[in-house]
Structures are given as structure tokens and as C-alpha cells.
């Protein structure tokens, strides 16, 4: 993952991020990451929309689910 350094931020922006972070029980850095991601269309809602679009493109999957695989593996372990 990359890093950036943002210089010359207005103190009011930093204060607002700190307040928002406190309200969400996160760090100021995490709140800044979320704000940047949302500002470029990579917020949670946009992400979920893209995932749903991919699921529609792929279509229904066949075969066992990961839960079914896990249960089969555990059952196999219990036999030994």
C-alpha cells in the first residue's frame, strides 16, 4: 500500500477530521483514508455496487460453498 504526505492542510480541516474520527471511534488517519476514498468514488457504497456488478457478470456459481467445504473437511478430521 502506498503513502502520501499532504502539506499545508488548513487547521480547520484537521480539526474536522479529528472530530469525525472521535465520533466514529477511529483514528484521524483512518478517517482521512475514508474521506479520500469516498472523494474519488471508492467509498463503501461504491465498492458494494462494483462487487454486485461483478457478481452479475460472473453469474451463479456451481459446486459446494466454502461453508460446505469447511464442514466436509471437519467431518473428515473427525473420522480420524
Buried (B, 14 or more C-beta within 10 A) or exposed (E): EEEEEEEEEEEEEEEEBBEBBEEEEBEBEEBBEBBEBEEEEEBEEEEEEEEEEEEEEEEEEEEEEEEEEEEEEEEEEEEE
